[in-house]
Amino acid sequence: MEWLSNFFYAFIGGFARIFITSFILWMIGIVGLLFMELFNNEEFQFRLYLQKVWKVLLISFQIAVYGSVVVGLVLLFKTKEYLTYTLVTIDGILLSILYISLRRRLGNFRSKNSNQGNKT
């Protein structure tokens, strides 16, 4: 039964590593966004700023998830922690499938040119 507890610990730990990495990327993105707004000559609009923060959050989650597939495989072969990085890769694949299906259902795969072409 120890192998089962090790498996679930590594499985949940893989999700935790991905989410912590995405929050770190989000914080870096927010600091960059703050500096961009600080040196912007236009008037500060709070609603527009919150929309940018939300976009940075979504992009950071997607970068972390898609990157975890590649980084998990690289670390799998570089280190001897096979279970941990195999499950990080599997967690990244599962979350990638989830994010791609959400983007497809929400319609984020369409480009701006295809939307304009459908309106006319």
C-alpha positions in Angstrom: 0.0 0.0 0.0 3.0 2.3 0.3 3.3 2.5 -3.5 -0.3 3.7 -3.7 0.3 6.5 -1.2 3.5 7.4 -3.1 1.6 7.5 -6.4 -1.1 9.8 -5.1 1.4 12.0 -3.3 3.3 12.4 -6.5 0.1 12.9 -8.5 -1.2 15.6 -6.3 2.3 17.1 -6.0 2.5 17.4 -9.7 -0.6 19.5 -9.8 0.7 21.6 -6.9 4.0 22.2 -8.7 2.2 23.3 -11.8 -0.1 25.7 -9.9 2.7 27.1 -7.8 4.8 27.7 -11.0 1.8 29.4 -12.6 1.3 31.7 -9.6 5.0 32.6 -9.7 4.7 33.4 -13.4 1.5 35.4 -12.7 3.3 37.5 -10.0 6.2 38.2 -12.4 3.6 39.2 -15.0 1.8 41.5 -12.6 5.0 43.3 -11.7 5.8 43.7 -15.4 2.2 45.0 -16.0 2.6 47.5 -13.1 5.8 48.9 -14.6 4.1 49.2 -18.0 1.2 51.1 -16.4 3.5 53.2 -14.4 5.4 54.5 -17.4 2.2 54.8 -19.6 1.2 58.3 -20.5 -2.5 57.6 -20.7 -4.9 57.9 -17.8 -5.2 54.9 -15.5 -8.4 52.9 -16.0 -9.0 50.4 -13.3 -11.4 48.2 -15.2 -9.0 47.9 -18.2 -6.2 47.1 -15.7 -8.2 44.3 -14.1 -8.9 42.9 -17.6 -5.1 42.9 -18.2 -4.4 41.2 -14.9 -7.0 38.5 -15.7 -5.4 37.9 -19.1 -1.9 37.6 -17.5 -3.4 35.1 -15.1 -4.8 32.9 -17.9 -1.6 33.2 -19.9 0.5 32.2 -16.9 -1.6 29.1 -16.2 -1.4 28.1 -19.9 2.4 28.7 -20.0 2.9 26.6 -16.9 0.7 23.8 -18.0 2.1 23.5 -21.5 5.7 24.0 -20.2 5.2 21.3 -17.6 4.9 18.7 -20.3 8.3 19.6 -21.8 10.0 20.4 -18.5 8.6 17.2 -16.9 10.1 15.1 -19.7 13.5 16.8 -19.5 13.7 16.4 -15.8 12.5 12.8 -16.0 15.6 12.0 -18.0 18.0 14.3 -16.2 17.1 13.2 -12.6 16.4 9.8 -11.1 13.0 10.8 -9.8 11.0 8.9 -12.3 7.7 8.7 -10.5 7.6 12.4 -9.7 8.4 13.8 -13.1 6.3 11.2 -14.9 3.3 12.3 -13.0 4.1 16.0 -13.5 4.1 15.3 -17.2 0.9 13.3 -17.0 -0.7 16.1 -14.9 0.5 18.7 -17.5 -1.1 16.6 -20.3 -4.4 16.3 -18.4 -4.5 20.0 -17.8 -3.5 20.8 -21.4 -6.4 18.7 -22.6 -8.7 20.5 -20.2 -7.5 24.0 -21.2 -7.7 23.2 -24.9 -11.2 21.9 -24.6 -12.2 25.0 -22.6 -10.7 27.3 -25.2 -12.5 25.4 -28.0 -15.8 25.6 -26.2 -15.4 29.3 -25.3 -14.4 30.1 -28.9 -10.9 31.5 -28.3 -9.4 29.6 -31.2 -11.0 31.9 -33.8 -8.9 34.7 -35.0 -10.0 38.3 -35.3 -10.0 38.2 -39.1 -12.3 35.2 -39.2 -14.8 36.9 -36.9 -14.8 40.0 -39.1 -15.3 37.9 -42.2 -18.4 36.2 -40.7 -20.0 39.6 -39.8 -20.1 40.9 -43.4 
